[in-house]
Amino acid sequence: MEIRKLAQSEKRMAMDLAWEVFIEFEGPDYPQEGTDHFRSFIDNTEMVGEMEVYGAFDGNILAGMIALRSSGSHISLFFVHKTYQQRGIGKRLFETAIRSGHAETITVNSSPYAVGIYRRLGFTAVTGEKTENGIRFTPMEYKSELKS
C-alpha cells in the first residue's frame, strides 16, 4: 500500500471515493438536505483545490483518502473504501497527514459513523453532537505530539 500526497489532477478521484463511501455508510442516516450539502462540499473545486489530500493506493486503485485544510489543522474528509476497511489504512493515512503538517492540535467534525474510529486514533470530543445543514457531527480534537 503506497500512501502519498495527491496531485491536483487526482483530487477528483478522491472526491469520488468520498462520495461513494458517504452514500453507503453515512447517507442513509442523513436527510436530503445533508446529502445535498455534502455533495456540494466535495464538488466545490476551489475549496477542494486548497486542501492537502493524501491517498492510499493498492496498485492503481485508490483505497482511502484524507483531506486537510487550515494548514493541516482540520480534517475535512477521511474515507476508506469498504473493501479496504479494518486493515489499518485509515491509521496510516492519518499518521502520514499529521507528520506532514505543523499543527499541534488537529480538529475534525466527525460523522456519527466515525466517532469511534477517531477515538481509537486519539481524538476526544469537544462538545456533543450537532446538526448543521442536515449534517450530523461531533466536534473532536487531537493533540499532536512532536512529529518525527
DOLUMMI-846597 format. One record per residue (C-alpha): residue number from 1; residue in three letters; x, y, z. Coordinates in nm, 4 decimals. Example, Ala and Ser with C-alpha at 12.3 -4.5 7.8 and 13.67 -1.06 7.14 Angstrom:
TIDO  num  residu        c1        c2        c3
TIDO    1     ALA    1.2300   -0.4500    0.7800
TIDO    2     SER    1.3670   -0.1060    0.7140
This chain:
TIDO  num  residu        c1        c2        c3
TIDO    1     MET    0.0000    0.0000    0.0000
TIDO    2     GLU    0.1506    0.3294   -0.1123
TIDO    3     ILE    0.0450    0.6457    0.0700
TIDO    4     ARG    0.1239    0.9761   -0.0939
TIDO    5     LYS    0.0074    1.3327   -0.1433
TIDO    6     LEU   -0.2270    1.3643   -0.4392
TIDO    7     ALA   -0.1670    1.5951   -0.7318
TIDO    8     GLN   -0.4399    1.8474   -0.8177
TIDO    9     SER   -0.5382    1.6290   -1.1140
TIDO   10     GLU   -0.6027    1.3323   -0.8795
TIDO   11     LYS   -0.8261    1.5119   -0.6303
TIDO   12     ARG   -1.1472    1.4441   -0.8267
TIDO   13     MET   -1.0790    1.0713   -0.7886
TIDO   14     ALA   -1.0523    1.1218   -0.4113
TIDO   15     MET   -1.3809    1.3158   -0.4010
TIDO   16     ASP   -1.5495    1.0354   -0.5963
TIDO   17     LEU   -1.4270    0.7854   -0.3358
TIDO   18     ALA   -1.5539    1.0108   -0.0554
TIDO   19     TRP   -1.8966    1.0269   -0.2218
TIDO   20     GLU   -1.9146    0.6503   -0.2749
TIDO   21     VAL   -1.8321    0.5729    0.0891
TIDO   22     PHE   -2.0527    0.8547    0.2216
TIDO   23     ILE   -2.3570    0.7318    0.0284
TIDO   24     GLU   -2.3130    0.3747    0.1510
TIDO   25     PHE   -2.2254    0.4301    0.5162
TIDO   26     GLU   -2.3461    0.7762    0.6168
TIDO   27     GLY   -2.6007    0.8930    0.3620
TIDO   28     PRO   -2.8781    0.6584    0.4768
TIDO   29     ASP   -2.8814    0.8374    0.8151
TIDO   30     TYR   -2.8959    1.1886    0.6670
TIDO   31     PRO   -3.1904    1.3928    0.5401
TIDO   32     GLN   -3.1790    1.5057    0.1763
TIDO   33     GLU   -3.0501    1.8455    0.2918
TIDO   34     GLY   -2.7433    1.6809    0.4481
TIDO   35     THR   -2.6722    1.4645    0.1445
TIDO   36     ASP   -2.7063    1.7658   -0.0867
TIDO   37     HIS   -2.4799    1.9755    0.1364
TIDO   38     PHE   -2.2114    1.7060    0.1409
TIDO   39     ARG   -2.2292    1.6723   -0.2391
TIDO   40     SER   -2.1915    2.0477   -0.2889
TIDO   41     PHE   -1.8933    2.0462   -0.0496
TIDO   42     ILE   -1.6992    1.7814   -0.2438
TIDO   43     ASP   -1.7989    1.9418   -0.5761
TIDO   44     ASN   -1.6573    2.2816   -0.4724
TIDO   45     THR   -1.3439    2.2695   -0.6888
TIDO   46     GLU   -1.1971    2.5871   -0.5404
TIDO   47     MET   -1.2211    2.4569   -0.1832
TIDO   48     VAL   -1.1014    2.1078   -0.2777
TIDO   49     GLY   -0.8123    2.2635   -0.4690
TIDO   50     GLU   -0.6916    2.4319   -0.1493
TIDO   51     MET   -0.6990    2.1097    0.0522
TIDO   52     GLU   -0.3969    1.8904    0.1102
TIDO   53     VAL   -0.5148    1.5434    0.0080
TIDO   54     TYR   -0.3381    1.2126    0.0702
TIDO   55     GLY   -0.4330    0.8826   -0.0851
TIDO   56     ALA   -0.3655    0.5178   -0.0076
TIDO   57     PHE   -0.3115    0.3183   -0.3254
TIDO   58     ASP   -0.3327   -0.0547   -0.3837
TIDO   59     GLY   -0.1587   -0.0583   -0.7196
TIDO   60     ASN   -0.3555    0.1983   -0.9177
TIDO   61     ILE   -0.6700    0.1661   -0.7021
TIDO   62     LEU   -0.7421    0.4465   -0.4560
TIDO   63     ALA   -0.8301    0.2595   -0.1356
TIDO   64     GLY   -0.8563    0.5559    0.1013
TIDO   65     MET   -0.8131    0.9307    0.1312
TIDO   66     ILE   -0.7733    1.2062    0.3874
TIDO   67     ALA   -0.8101    1.5775    0.3099
TIDO   68     LEU   -0.6885    1.8579    0.5357
TIDO   69     ARG   -0.7286    2.2334    0.5345
TIDO   70     SER   -0.6207    2.5262    0.7518
TIDO   71     SER   -0.2522    2.4343    0.7212
TIDO   72     GLY   -0.3207    2.0759    0.8231
TIDO   73     SER   -0.5062    2.1634    1.1418
TIDO   74     HIS   -0.8513    2.0404    1.0303
TIDO   75     ILE   -0.9545    1.7117    0.8697
TIDO   76     SER   -1.2225    1.7912    0.6131
TIDO   77     LEU   -1.2663    1.4446    0.4635
TIDO   78     PHE   -1.1459    1.0982    0.5650
TIDO   79     PHE   -1.2754    0.7885    0.3863
TIDO   80     VAL   -1.1616    0.4314    0.3208
TIDO   81     HIS   -1.3352    0.2134    0.0618
TIDO   82     LYS   -1.5372   -0.0672    0.2225
TIDO   83     THR   -1.3156   -0.3344    0.0631
TIDO   84     TYR   -1.0137   -0.1905    0.2464
TIDO   85     GLN   -1.1649   -0.1082    0.5866
TIDO   86     GLN   -1.0324   -0.2772    0.9026
TIDO   87     ARG   -0.6807   -0.3096    0.7556
TIDO   88     GLY   -0.5063   -0.0149    0.9226
TIDO   89     ILE   -0.5184    0.2015    0.6098
TIDO   90     GLY   -0.7024    0.4848    0.7841
TIDO   91     LYS   -0.4469    0.4873    1.0645
TIDO   92     ARG   -0.1606    0.5026    0.8134
TIDO   93     LEU   -0.3305    0.7861    0.6234
TIDO   94     PHE   -0.3833    0.9782    0.9467
TIDO   95     GLU   -0.0239    0.9256    1.0622
TIDO   96     THR    0.1086    1.0422    0.7242
TIDO   97     ALA   -0.1107    1.3517    0.7352
TIDO   98     ILE   -0.0090    1.4569    1.0874
TIDO   99     ARG    0.3604    1.4007    1.0148
TIDO  100     SER    0.3391    1.6280    0.7118
TIDO  101     GLY    0.1596    1.9097    0.8939
TIDO  102     HIS    0.2700    2.1580    1.1543
TIDO  103     ALA   -0.0409    2.1743    1.3706
TIDO  104     GLU   -0.0218    2.0943    1.7406
TIDO  105     THR   -0.3984    2.0468    1.7556
TIDO  106     ILE   -0.5965    1.8795    1.4782
TIDO  107     THR   -0.9735    1.9150    1.4649
TIDO  108     VAL   -1.2464    1.7227    1.2867
TIDO  109     ASN   -1.6238    1.7334    1.2706
TIDO  110     SER   -1.6834    1.3597    1.2917
TIDO  111     SER   -1.9884    1.1914    1.1481
TIDO  112     PRO   -2.1741    0.9654    1.3924
TIDO  113     TYR   -2.0381    0.6682    1.1971
TIDO  114     ALA   -1.6735    0.7694    1.2540
TIDO  115     VAL   -1.6672    0.8865    1.6187
TIDO  116     GLY   -1.5326    0.5500    1.7382
TIDO  117     ILE   -1.2668    0.5498    1.4678
TIDO  118     TYR   -1.1449    0.8945    1.5692
TIDO  119     ARG   -1.1422    0.7937    1.9369
TIDO  120     ARG   -0.9157    0.4991    1.8512
TIDO  121     LEU   -0.6830    0.7447    1.6748
TIDO  122     GLY   -0.6599    0.9536    1.9935
TIDO  123     PHE   -0.9254    1.2213    1.9353
TIDO  124     THR   -1.1556    1.3436    2.2108
TIDO  125     ALA   -1.4974    1.5057    2.1733
TIDO  126     VAL   -1.5002    1.8808    2.2332
TIDO  127     THR   -1.8805    1.9047    2.2589
TIDO  128     GLY   -2.1781    1.6820    2.1966
TIDO  129     GLU   -2.3280    1.6055    1.8573
TIDO  130     LYS   -2.4555    1.8978    1.6491
TIDO  131     THR   -2.6512    1.9292    1.3251
TIDO  132     GLU   -2.5908    2.1980    1.0616
TIDO  133     ASN   -2.7264    2.1982    0.7059
TIDO  134     GLY   -2.8619    1.8492    0.7650
TIDO  135     ILE   -2.5153    1.7165    0.8576
TIDO  136     ARG   -2.4781    1.5483    1.1974
TIDO  137     PHE   -2.1318    1.5783    1.3521
TIDO  138     THR   -1.9353    1.5719    1.6753
TIDO  139     PRO   -1.6531    1.8287    1.7034
TIDO  140     MET   -1.3369    1.6445    1.8101
TIDO  141     GLU   -0.9695    1.7283    1.8537
TIDO  142     TYR   -0.6341    1.5555    1.8626
TIDO  143     LYS   -0.3326    1.6924    2.0470
TIDO  144     SER   -0.0295    1.6144    1.8342
TIDO  145     GLU    0.2983    1.5014    1.9850
TIDO  146     LEU    0.6313    1.6001    1.8344
TIDO  147     LYS    0.6481    1.4635    1.4827
TIDO  148     SER    0.9494    1.2615    1.3753
